[in-house]
């Protein structure tokens, strides 16, 4: 009986130990579970922080987009492409100016010889030396109209030296003026006006200023102090 009672006590002791061990195990497991949940909670709470870091890291990428939008620099290219057009402008202007200069040189070529200028200036001085500048032009235009006409000789010299046409040829005054021209005694204002009128009429001028208006004289072929049927009177000469 004593042995049985001791066995029962031993069995109760073992059961109580097992119960105690189970309770401590549950508490430990619950503690570990709580620790695990706490760790998960920490990880979960740490994820927003990591997400926040990721958001912060994205910010430079987003802010880098203005740098990427370097399209304004690309838009400079059309401005650069304009330069050839602008540089082409001076080039065309130069070509135009060169062509104009060539045309001007061609047009400025003398259509008369030095001998013709000498003779025309001398006869104008003889006939209208004391007249106004418009009177000098009128005399030169009449002489050139005769050169162009089929009814008169076709050169300046032949027209001026035509028989009984210009009195200075016969009275010696033309020779006197020619000697003055050859000696360079042409610095007076009268000579300068005569030479200027000779150049203009030899170059083709056919108009004068008459009574404040421009008058064409392309059909006038005669002038004299006394002239019947005259259409115009200028200074001491009449013209028709």
MIROZA-935627 format. One line per field, with one value per residue: x, y, z of N, C-alpha, C in turn; residue number from 1. Coordinates in nm, 4 decimals. Example, Ala and Ser with C-alpha at 12.3 -4.5 7.8 and 13.67 -1.06 7.14 Angstrom:
<atoms>
npx <- 1.3190 1.2850
npy <- -0.5690 -0.2250
npz <- 0.7800 0.7080
capx <- 1.2300 1.3670
capy <- -0.4500 -0.1060
capz <- 0.7800 0.7140
cpx <- 1.3200 1.2900
cpy <- -0.3300 0.0030
cpz <- 0.7800 0.7870
i <- 1 2
</atoms>
This chain:
<atoms>
npx <- 0.0832 0.1890 0.3682 0.2019 0.0822 0.2991 0.3545 0.1290 0.1629 0.3937 0.3024 0.1161 0.2886 0.4325 0.2334 0.1647 0.4016 0.4075 0.1846 0.2642 0.4846 0.3595 0.2108 0.4149 0.5377 0.3376 0.3228 0.5753 0.5678 0.3665 0.4924 0.6975 0.5488 0.4291 0.6587 0.7276 0.5104 0.5493 0.7890 0.7037 0.5314 0.7102 0.8541 0.6465 0.5868 0.8257 0.8280 0.6701 0.8528 1.0624 0.9292 0.8850 1.1467 1.1926 1.0154 1.1386 1.3711 1.2759 1.2122 1.4382 1.4525 1.2150 1.2440 1.4509 1.3448 1.3039 1.5681 1.5945 1.4141 1.5369 1.4572 1.4368 1.7029 1.7201 1.5455 1.6969 1.8232 1.6651 1.7073 1.9784 1.9826 1.8824 2.0902 2.2360 2.0487 2.0466 2.3146 2.3113 2.1802 2.3546 2.5264 2.3686 2.3120 2.5646 2.6121 2.4113 2.4861 2.7318 2.6557 2.5021 2.6983 2.8513 2.6672 2.6380 2.8922 2.8978 2.6936 2.8007 3.0042 3.1728 3.0043 3.1169 3.4013 3.7227 3.7901 3.5439 3.4217 3.5906 3.5461 3.2672 3.2362 3.3783 3.2308 2.9873 3.0696 3.1353 2.8860 2.6989 2.8272 2.7902 2.5371 2.2730 2.3004 2.1063 2.0635 2.3074 2.2884 2.0741 2.1824 2.3753 2.2026 2.0589 2.2640 2.3284 2.0828 2.0852 2.2948 2.1757 1.9757 1.8577 1.8824 2.1057 2.4691 2.6333 2.8094 2.9604 3.1647 3.1339 2.8792 2.9169 3.1111 2.9785 2.8956 2.8227 2.6654 2.7336 2.8376 3.0707 3.2609 3.3454 3.4210 3.6413 3.6292 3.5829 3.8247 3.9843 3.8710 3.9203 4.2009 4.2334 4.1197 4.2983 4.5289 4.4644 4.3277 4.0767 3.9520 3.7722 3.4397 3.2634 3.3755 3.3712 3.0945 3.0292 3.1698 3.0464 2.7816 2.8352 2.9176 2.6809 2.4943 2.6236 2.6037 2.3412 2.1306 1.8195 1.6554 1.5622 1.5365 1.2746 1.1202 1.0623 0.9768 1.0260 1.1392 1.1155 1.3474 1.3819 1.3035 1.4025 1.6018 1.7239 1.8695 1.9040 1.9878 1.8004 1.5223 1.2864 0.9575 1.0097 0.9837 1.0518 1.2036 1.5067 1.7135 1.9438 1.8808 1.6730 1.4705 1.3847
npy <- -0.1196 0.1172 0.1524 0.1904 0.4341 0.6013 0.5888 0.7072 0.9673 1.0300 1.0189 1.2281 1.4364 1.4371 1.4981 1.7482 1.8820 1.8537 2.0027 2.2554 2.2886 2.3018 2.5311 2.7268 2.6914 2.7703 3.0401 3.1155 3.0621 3.2293 3.4629 3.4601 3.4653 3.7084 3.8559 3.8033 3.9139 4.1717 4.2228 4.1955 4.4074 4.6114 4.5872 4.6365 4.8974 5.0041 4.9900 5.2011 5.4036 5.3200 5.3274 5.5980 5.6824 5.5857 5.7467 5.9893 5.9442 5.9328 6.1894 6.3485 6.2434 6.3259 6.6014 6.6240 6.6356 6.9038 6.9532 6.7629 6.8604 7.0115 7.1334 7.4128 7.4706 7.3193 7.4582 7.6677 7.6007 7.6575 7.9357 7.9449 7.8346 8.0400 8.2061 8.1443 8.2459 8.5127 8.5751 8.5308 8.7434 8.9827 8.8830 8.8713 9.1385 9.2404 9.1265 9.2504 9.5191 9.5116 9.4426 9.6658 9.8613 9.7822 9.8221 10.0952 10.1794 10.1013 10.2616 10.5069 10.5358 10.7312 10.8712 11.0126 11.1657 11.3106 11.5039 11.5741 11.6834 11.9008 12.0560 12.1009 12.2392 12.4684 12.5855 12.6335 12.8219 13.0266 13.0878 13.1130 13.2121 13.4345 13.3956 13.2528 12.9500 12.7704 12.8657 12.7983 12.5188 12.4871 12.5624 12.3582 12.1340 12.1768 12.1474 11.8731 11.7601 11.8044 11.6359 11.3890 11.3952 11.3139 11.5084 11.6559 11.6581 11.3693 11.3821 11.5573 11.7362 11.7705 11.8845 12.1275 12.2503 12.2745 12.4334 12.7769 12.7802 12.8213 13.1172 13.1728 12.9989 13.1129 13.3761 13.3550 13.3365 13.0863 12.9457 13.0927 13.0324 12.7596 12.7563 12.8678 12.6642 12.4524 12.5486 12.5386 12.7445 12.7580 12.8013 12.9830 13.0766 13.0939 12.9325 12.6877 12.6437 12.6183 12.3866 12.2014 12.2092 12.1136 11.8491 11.7385 11.7640 11.6200 11.3740 11.3162 11.4728 11.6375 11.8332 12.1486 12.4009 12.6052 12.9035 12.8241 12.5628 12.2243 12.1761 12.0128 11.9829 11.8312 11.8473 12.0774 12.2471 12.4724 12.7898 13.1392 13.4942 13.6457 13.4961 13.3660 13.2507 13.1454 12.9354 12.9579 13.1840 13.2604 13.4274 13.5969 13.4605 13.2978 13.0130 12.7254
npz <- 0.0000 0.0765 -0.1231 -0.3396 -0.2747 -0.2838 -0.5574 -0.6636 -0.5677 -0.7043 -0.9616 -0.9595 -0.9155 -1.1498 -1.3307 -1.2430 -1.2983 -1.5724 -1.6377 -1.5457 -1.7112 -1.9557 -1.9323 -1.9051 -2.1496 -2.3244 -2.2572 -2.3299 -2.6009 -2.6685 -2.6093 -2.7914 -3.0240 -2.9865 -3.0095 -3.2709 -3.4057 -3.3238 -3.4516 -3.7175 -3.7140 -3.6785 -3.9165 -4.0890 -4.0179 -4.0839 -4.3552 -4.4714 -4.4207 -4.5803 -4.8178 -4.8232 -4.8518 -5.1040 -5.2426 -5.2004 -5.3382 -5.5946 -5.6420 -5.7298 -5.9888 -6.0962 -6.0715 -6.2410 -6.4882 -6.5957 -6.6758 -6.8679 -7.0466 -7.2570 -7.4802 -7.5455 -7.6161 -7.8412 -7.9971 -8.0735 -8.3019 -8.5405 -8.5411 -8.5850 -8.8346 -8.9768 -9.0291 -9.2714 -9.4540 -9.3840 -9.4277 -9.6907 -9.7889 -9.7891 -9.9823 -10.2190 -10.2386 -10.2911 -10.5412 -10.6874 -10.6613 -10.7876 -11.0497 -11.1058 -11.0967 -11.3135 -11.5187 -11.4884 -11.5558 -11.8214 -11.9234 -11.8649 -12.0406 -12.2748 -12.5435 -12.7365 -12.8967 -12.8012 -12.9829 -13.0887 -12.8602 -12.8156 -13.0504 -13.0387 -12.7935 -12.8553 -13.0734 -12.9468 -12.7613 -12.9349 -13.0567 -12.8437 -12.6199 -12.4575 -12.3785 -12.1699 -11.9677 -12.0531 -12.3063 -12.4240 -12.4131 -12.5903 -12.8406 -12.8774 -12.8861 -13.1223 -13.3117 -13.2756 -13.3440 -13.6150 -13.6897 -13.6519 -13.8377 -14.1681 -14.3544 -14.3209 -14.2789 -14.1279 -13.9119 -13.6347 -13.6972 -13.9764 -13.9879 -13.8513 -14.0115 -14.2445 -14.5489 -14.5383 -14.3070 -14.0309 -13.9043 -13.7380 -13.8402 -14.0725 -14.0159 -13.8546 -13.5778 -13.4668 -13.5031 -13.3304 -13.0798 -13.0721 -13.0546 -12.8024 -12.6499 -12.7022 -12.5807 -12.3223 -12.2037 -12.0626 -11.8231 -11.7324 -11.6186 -11.8283 -12.0298 -11.8922 -11.8661 -12.1345 -12.2086 -12.0393 -12.1392 -12.3949 -12.3427 -12.2376 -12.4478 -12.6511 -12.5362 -12.5646 -12.4602 -12.4938 -12.4042 -12.2518 -11.9948 -12.0107 -11.9556 -11.6945 -11.7257 -11.8412 -12.1620 -12.4691 -12.7353 -12.9587 -13.2223 -13.3315 -13.5628 -13.6531 -13.5835 -13.5232 -13.5238 -13.6454 -13.7598 -13.9649 -13.8989 -13.6484 -13.3627 -13.1011 -12.8771 -12.7335 -12.5330 -12.7336 -12.9609 -13.2075 -13.2526 -13.4477
capx <- 0.0000 0.2824 0.4276 0.0984 0.0658 0.4155 0.3403 0.0274 0.2245 0.4884 0.2243 0.0593 0.3986 0.4658 0.1244 0.1748 0.5166 0.3686 0.0931 0.3453 0.5653 0.2729 0.1753 0.5327 0.5586 0.2400 0.3623 0.6935 0.5274 0.2925 0.5911 0.7660 0.4524 0.4206 0.7819 0.7200 0.4146 0.6126 0.8867 0.6270 0.4800 0.8238 0.8808 0.5395 0.6039 0.9459 0.8025 0.6397 0.9749 1.1368 0.8541 0.9137 1.2780 1.1788 0.9533 1.2395 1.4649 1.2094 1.2008 1.5394 1.4197 1.1071 1.2997 1.5457 1.2735 1.3355 1.6946 1.5718 1.3397 1.6309 1.4039 1.4739 1.8283 1.6922 1.4776 1.7959 1.8664 1.6067 1.7725 2.1078 1.9574 1.8480 2.2132 2.2651 1.9605 2.0926 2.4415 2.2857 2.1325 2.4643 2.5812 2.2860 2.3276 2.6915 2.5967 2.3302 2.5639 2.8339 2.5905 2.4650 2.8191 2.8890 2.5747 2.6686 3.0134 2.8629 2.6146 2.8819 3.1030 3.1539 2.9549 3.1788 3.5472 3.7797 3.7850 3.4056 3.4000 3.6671 3.4800 3.1348 3.2524 3.4252 3.1228 2.8888 3.1258 3.1242 2.7473 2.6177 2.9152 2.7333 2.3988 2.2538 2.3362 2.0016 2.0909 2.4207 2.2338 1.9881 2.2692 2.4309 2.0962 2.0303 2.3726 2.3145 1.9636 2.1264 2.3763 2.0838 1.8817 1.9034 1.8951 2.2322 2.5791 2.6133 2.9109 2.9637 3.2565 3.0750 2.7659 2.9667 3.1842 2.8954 2.9079 2.7265 2.5729 2.7725 2.9233 3.2032 3.3549 3.3942 3.4797 3.7645 3.6122 3.5922 3.9664 4.0348 3.8248 3.9908 4.3364 4.2201 4.0938 4.4209 4.6273 4.4153 4.2699 3.9339 3.9196 3.6679 3.3062 3.2017 3.4257 3.3227 2.9538 3.0254 3.2162 2.9403 2.6712 2.8804 2.9149 2.5427 2.4289 2.6878 2.5576 2.2035 2.0272 1.7380 1.5620 1.6113 1.4364 1.2276 1.0137 1.0326 0.9295 1.1143 1.0936 1.1873 1.3933 1.4286 1.2659 1.4597 1.7223 1.7741 1.8695 1.9680 1.9418 1.6757 1.4786 1.1428 0.8811 1.0692 0.8890 1.0979 1.3072 1.5831 1.8274 1.9558 1.8562 1.5416 1.4862 1.2718
capy <- 0.0000 0.2299 0.1678 0.2476 0.5742 0.6730 0.5966 0.8094 1.0993 1.0537 1.0478 1.3629 1.5308 1.4429 1.5671 1.8925 1.9355 1.8650 2.1179 2.3767 2.3023 2.3439 2.6739 2.8075 2.6817 2.8572 3.1797 3.1413 3.0686 3.3546 3.5721 3.4580 3.5114 3.8551 3.9132 3.7964 4.0159 4.3026 4.2379 4.2249 4.5454 4.7013 4.5821 4.7071 5.0408 5.0508 4.9954 5.3376 5.4843 5.2861 5.3840 5.7415 5.6992 5.5658 5.8682 6.0943 5.9147 5.9608 6.3356 6.3995 6.2026 6.4152 6.7357 6.6232 6.6523 7.0303 6.9430 6.6845 6.9435 7.1070 7.1713 7.5488 7.4695 7.2650 7.5607 7.7620 7.5556 7.7388 8.0653 7.9254 7.8084 8.1666 8.2752 8.1399 8.3363 8.6493 8.5914 8.5316 8.8763 9.0660 8.8291 8.9156 9.2835 9.2640 9.0944 9.3547 9.6422 9.4924 9.4508 9.8056 9.9361 9.7491 9.8932 10.2379 10.2025 10.0925 10.3781 10.6272 10.5417 10.8483 10.8442 11.1133 11.1702 11.4360 11.6001 11.6230 11.7711 12.0242 12.1344 12.1411 12.3426 12.5914 12.6485 12.6837 12.9448 13.1293 13.1219 13.1451 13.2337 13.5381 13.3575 13.1719 12.8086 12.7071 12.9055 12.7167 12.3862 12.4927 12.5611 12.2236 12.0401 12.1985 12.0860 11.7273 11.7229 11.8008 11.5158 11.2740 11.4124 11.2726 11.6274 11.7209 11.5619 11.2764 11.3971 11.6903 11.8201 11.8045 11.9752 12.2599 12.3083 12.2786 12.5648 12.8843 12.7441 12.8841 13.2322 13.1692 12.9217 13.1983 13.5013 13.3271 13.3265 12.9449 12.9128 13.1574 12.9544 12.6309 12.7789 12.8830 12.5302 12.3727 12.6046 12.5197 12.8679 12.7252 12.8001 13.0814 13.0191 13.0847 12.8119 12.5709 12.6216 12.5720 12.2475 12.1221 12.1993 12.0276 11.7105 11.6924 11.7507 11.5096 11.2510 11.2883 11.5556 11.7067 11.9214 12.2646 12.4626 12.7259 12.9699 12.7455 12.4282 12.1442 12.1831 11.9263 12.0509 11.7262 11.8771 12.2075 12.2289 12.6020 12.9029 13.2585 13.6165 13.6758 13.3719 13.3674 13.1339 13.0884 12.8818 12.9883 13.2869 13.2398 13.5202 13.6695 13.3709 13.2407 12.8707 12.6515
capz <- 0.0000 0.0818 -0.2580 -0.4272 -0.2407 -0.3379 -0.7028 -0.6924 -0.5463 -0.8121 -1.0823 -0.9455 -0.9323 -1.2925 -1.3992 -1.2128 -1.3767 -1.7147 -1.6509 -1.5342 -1.8347 -2.0671 -1.9171 -1.9389 -2.2967 -2.3927 -2.2372 -2.4140 -2.7425 -2.6908 -2.6110 -2.9222 -3.1233 -2.9747 -3.0666 -3.4175 -3.4511 -3.3067 -3.5617 -3.8384 -3.7041 -3.7046 -4.0612 -4.1601 -3.9948 -4.1529 -4.4998 -4.5164 -4.4227 -4.7008 -4.9303 -4.8246 -4.9131 -5.2485 -5.2974 -5.2015 -5.4457 -5.7222 -5.6581 -5.8245 -6.1255 -6.1428 -6.0877 -6.3526 -6.6142 -6.6610 -6.7463 -6.9895 -7.1409 -7.3157 -7.6106 -7.5857 -7.6899 -7.9751 -8.0750 -8.1234 -8.4344 -8.6480 -8.5455 -8.6505 -8.9760 -9.0426 -9.0645 -9.4157 -9.5264 -9.3604 -9.4962 -9.8350 -9.8266 -9.8366 -10.1067 -10.3303 -10.2523 -10.3585 -10.6832 -10.7489 -10.6704 -10.8904 -11.1796 -11.1267 -11.1282 -11.4511 -11.6067 -11.4802 -11.6336 -11.9630 -11.9611 -11.8505 -12.1472 -12.3592 -12.6789 -12.8229 -12.8902 -12.7519 -13.0930 -13.0965 -12.7450 -12.8423 -13.1548 -12.9923 -12.6918 -12.9208 -13.1504 -12.8497 -12.7061 -13.0384 -13.0860 -12.7256 -12.5055 -12.3723 -12.3457 -12.0483 -11.9824 -12.1326 -12.4446 -12.4701 -12.4403 -12.7093 -12.9586 -12.8915 -12.9250 -13.2652 -13.3890 -13.2685 -13.4213 -13.7562 -13.7091 -13.6561 -13.9488 -14.3017 -14.4396 -14.2892 -14.2638 -14.0154 -13.8077 -13.5731 -13.7740 -14.1069 -13.9659 -13.8136 -14.1235 -14.3658 -14.6136 -14.5122 -14.1991 -13.9054 -13.9349 -13.6755 -13.9217 -14.1813 -13.9662 -13.7812 -13.4319 -13.4259 -13.4921 -13.2101 -12.9637 -13.0744 -13.0049 -12.6567 -12.5945 -12.7116 -12.4883 -12.1861 -12.1498 -12.0528 -11.6809 -11.7019 -11.6006 -11.9612 -12.0937 -11.8182 -11.9032 -12.2732 -12.2088 -11.9767 -12.2351 -12.5048 -12.2950 -12.2224 -12.5784 -12.7212 -12.4709 -12.6049 -12.3988 -12.5932 -12.3339 -12.1790 -11.9074 -12.0807 -11.8806 -11.5747 -11.7597 -11.9254 -12.3009 -12.5618 -12.8567 -13.0501 -13.3610 -13.3695 -13.6448 -13.6977 -13.4901 -13.5777 -13.4578 -13.7154 -13.8227 -13.9947 -13.8556 -13.5272 -13.2643 -12.9662 -12.8656 -12.6109 -12.5352 -12.8602 -13.0738 -13.2330 -13.2873 -13.5058
cpx <- 0.0856 0.3418 0.3277 0.0810 0.1841 0.4070 0.2391 0.0861 0.3206 0.4161 0.1653 0.1682 0.4353 0.3606 0.1344 0.2916 0.4808 0.2777 0.1706 0.4284 0.4816 0.2364 0.2923 0.5600 0.4622 0.2786 0.4812 0.6562 0.4504 0.3874 0.6632 0.6737 0.4374 0.5447 0.7794 0.6265 0.4724 0.7142 0.8167 0.5766 0.5899 0.8547 0.7755 0.5528 0.7266 0.9244 0.7601 0.7622 1.0547 1.0668 0.8793 1.0479 1.2714 1.1177 1.0548 1.3399 1.4050 1.2092 1.3093 1.5094 1.3143 1.1611 1.3994 1.4771 1.2936 1.4678 1.6801 1.5023 1.4312 1.5871 1.4303 1.6057 1.8095 1.6246 1.5740 1.8363 1.7992 1.6698 1.9078 2.0899 1.9212 1.9726 2.2487 2.1773 2.0063 2.2234 2.4223 2.2409 2.2457 2.5233 2.5035 2.2982 2.4563 2.6803 2.5178 2.4096 2.6718 2.7732 2.5490 2.5852 2.8637 2.7991 2.6047 2.7930 2.9841 2.7878 2.6958 2.9924 3.0705 3.1100 3.0114 3.3297 3.5936 3.7742 3.6445 3.3744 3.4695 3.5932 3.3434 3.1440 3.2936 3.3125 3.0139 2.9385 3.1155 2.9804 2.6708 2.7031 2.8585 2.5894 2.3939 2.2938 2.2326 2.0160 2.2057 2.3735 2.1518 2.0709 2.3273 2.3262 2.0635 2.1375 2.3585 2.1893 1.9961 2.2095 2.2861 1.9884 1.9437 1.9262 2.0258 2.3415 2.5664 2.7233 2.9082 3.0516 3.1959 2.9573 2.8161 3.0367 3.1041 2.8917 2.7885 2.6220 2.6071 2.8747 3.0595 3.3070 3.4210 3.4613 3.6017 3.7476 3.6223 3.7389 4.0267 3.9965 3.8962 4.1338 4.3344 4.2006 4.2221 4.5277 4.5836 4.3580 4.1173 3.8879 3.8121 3.5332 3.2357 3.2480 3.3747 3.1774 2.9428 3.0676 3.1100 2.8226 2.7087 2.8746 2.7717 2.4748 2.4913 2.6426 2.4104 2.0961 1.9543 1.6395 1.6351 1.5013 1.3993 1.1050 0.9661 0.9813 1.0294 1.0570 1.1803 1.2229 1.4385 1.3963 1.3215 1.5910 1.7813 1.7732 1.9447 1.9179 1.8098 1.6359 1.3276 1.0768 0.9366 0.9611 0.9264 1.2071 1.3741 1.7074 1.8292 1.9298 1.7089 1.5625 1.3597 1.3214
cpy <- 0.1231 0.2571 0.2321 0.3937 0.6533 0.6878 0.7023 0.9471 1.1332 1.0882 1.1869 1.4665 1.5477 1.5206 1.7164 1.9540 1.9540 1.9841 2.2475 2.4011 2.3479 2.4901 2.7622 2.8031 2.7701 3.0023 3.2145 3.1532 3.1937 3.4721 3.5772 3.5048 3.6604 3.9201 3.9140 3.9005 4.1540 4.3285 4.2692 4.3665 4.6437 4.7040 4.6565 4.8565 5.0936 5.0624 5.1337 5.4241 5.4530 5.3386 5.5319 5.7701 5.6831 5.6884 5.9801 6.0706 5.9444 6.1098 6.3902 6.3624 6.2943 6.5541 6.7412 6.6458 6.7891 7.0271 6.8664 6.7693 7.0538 7.1478 7.3155 7.5556 7.4164 7.3702 7.6662 7.7280 7.6324 7.8765 8.0559 7.9041 7.9354 8.2362 8.2643 8.2319 8.4800 8.6748 8.5926 8.6686 8.9672 9.0174 8.8764 9.0649 9.3158 9.2364 9.2027 9.4827 9.6314 9.5051 9.5937 9.8901 9.9099 9.8211 10.0421 10.2705 10.1989 10.2168 10.5065 10.6367 10.6575 10.8059 10.9453 11.1101 11.3040 11.5449 11.6595 11.7170 11.9055 12.1143 12.1853 12.2520 12.4759 12.6610 12.7031 12.8144 13.0589 13.1781 13.1706 13.1650 13.3340 13.5072 13.2797 13.0265 12.7346 12.7440 12.8264 12.5747 12.3848 12.4889 12.4223 12.1220 12.0544 12.1328 11.9344 11.6797 11.7171 11.6751 11.3936 11.2803 11.3661 11.3912 11.7018 11.6140 11.4824 11.2798 11.5401 11.7845 11.8641 11.9002 12.1162 12.3278 12.3059 12.4221 12.6551 12.8492 12.8160 12.9952 13.2279 13.0913 13.0136 13.3245 13.4806 13.3109 13.1810 12.9039 12.9718 13.0774 12.8178 12.6451 12.7960 12.7468 12.4477 12.4207 12.5918 12.6448 12.8538 12.7205 12.9012 13.0115 13.0037 12.9583 12.6857 12.5395 12.5680 12.4245 12.1569 12.1026 12.1084 11.8807 11.6568 11.6734 11.6393 11.3750 11.2223 11.3722 11.6373 11.8045 12.0381 12.3106 12.5967 12.7812 12.8837 12.6050 12.3573 12.1388 12.0938 12.0039 11.9510 11.7554 12.0112 12.1851 12.3599 12.7011 13.0185 13.3801 13.6600 13.5514 13.3763 13.2360 13.0678 13.0450 12.9190 13.0938 13.2725 13.3267 13.5971 13.5828 13.3300 13.1004 12.8176 12.5156
cpz <- 0.0000 -0.0550 -0.3533 -0.4010 -0.2926 -0.4901 -0.7439 -0.6743 -0.6585 -0.9416 -1.0767 -0.9637 -1.0803 -1.3694 -1.3742 -1.2868 -1.5227 -1.7370 -1.6459 -1.6609 -1.9530 -2.0592 -1.9540 -2.0873 -2.3714 -2.3788 -2.3224 -2.5588 -2.7716 -2.6949 -2.7435 -3.0321 -3.1186 -3.0315 -3.2164 -3.4727 -3.4374 -3.4176 -3.6914 -3.8371 -3.7339 -3.8519 -4.1384 -4.1414 -4.0646 -4.3020 -4.5460 -4.5214 -4.5468 -4.8236 -4.9410 -4.8873 -5.0627 -5.3130 -5.3052 -5.3130 -5.5815 -5.7511 -5.7506 -5.9684 -6.1833 -6.1672 -6.2019 -6.4854 -6.6764 -6.7334 -6.8759 -7.0943 -7.1922 -7.4539 -7.6474 -7.6581 -7.8307 -8.0610 -8.1265 -8.2655 -8.5476 -8.6582 -8.6137 -8.7997 -9.0504 -9.0935 -9.2114 -9.4966 -9.5095 -9.4336 -9.6471 -9.8821 -9.8722 -9.9663 -10.2276 -10.3515 -10.3253 -10.5071 -10.7544 -10.7655 -10.7772 -11.0296 -11.2105 -11.1637 -11.2714 -11.5500 -11.6083 -11.5615 -11.7829 -12.0085 -11.9559 -11.9561 -12.2411 -12.4990 -12.7779 -12.8027 -12.8331 -12.8594 -13.1064 -12.9800 -12.7661 -12.9413 -13.1096 -12.8875 -12.7543 -12.9978 -13.0578 -12.7885 -12.8065 -13.0531 -12.9621 -12.6009 -12.4062 -12.3305 -12.2136 -12.0749 -12.0663 -12.2797 -12.5041 -12.5023 -12.5688 -12.8371 -12.9809 -12.9351 -13.0722 -13.3514 -13.3899 -13.3420 -13.5706 -13.7844 -13.7235 -13.7768 -14.0812 -14.3953 -14.4165 -14.2793 -14.1334 -13.9110 -13.7545 -13.6554 -13.9063 -14.0918 -13.9371 -13.9322 -14.2533 -14.4194 -14.5814 -14.4047 -14.0674 -13.9358 -13.8638 -13.7550 -14.0241 -14.1289 -13.8764 -13.6299 -13.3828 -13.4100 -13.3642 -13.0837 -12.9570 -13.0227 -12.8524 -12.5891 -12.5928 -12.6131 -12.3419 -12.1222 -12.1412 -11.9063 -11.6421 -11.6880 -11.7343 -12.0329 -12.0239 -11.8525 -12.0454 -12.2823 -12.1478 -12.0717 -12.3517 -12.4632 -12.2888 -12.3575 -12.6620 -12.6639 -12.4985 -12.5400 -12.5052 -12.5295 -12.2693 -12.0837 -11.9695 -12.0077 -11.7628 -11.6012 -11.8492 -12.0659 -12.3878 -12.6878 -12.9632 -13.1969 -13.4101 -13.4439 -13.6945 -13.5808 -13.5568 -13.5003 -13.5173 -13.7941 -13.8421 -13.9481 -13.7299 -13.4285 -13.1208 -12.9731 -12.7297 -12.6198 -12.6668 -12.9810 -13.0827 -13.2890 -13.3535 -13.5578
i <- 1 2 3 4 5 6 7 8 9 10 11 12 13 14 15 16 17 18 19 20 21 22 23 24 25 26 27 28 29 30 31 32 33 34 35 36 37 38 39 40 41 42 43 44 45 46 47 48 49 50 51 52 53 54 55 56 57 58 59 60 61 62 63 64 65 66 67 68 69 70 71 72 73 74 75 76 77 78 79 80 81 82 83 84 85 86 87 88 89 90 91 92 93 94 95 96 97 98 99 100 101 102 103 104 105 106 107 108 109 110 111 112 113 114 115 116 117 118 119 120 121 122 123 124 125 126 127 128 129 130 131 132 133 134 135 136 137 138 139 140 141 142 143 144 145 146 147 148 149 150 151 152 153 154 155 156 157 158 159 160 161 162 163 164 165 166 167 168 169 170 171 172 173 174 175 176 177 178 179 180 181 182 183 184 185 186 187 188 189 190 191 192 193 194 195 196 197 198 199 200 201 202 203 204 205 206 207 208 209 210 211 212 213 214 215 216 217 218 219 220 221 222 223 224 225 226 227 228 229 230 231 232 233 234 235 236 237 238 239 240
</atoms>
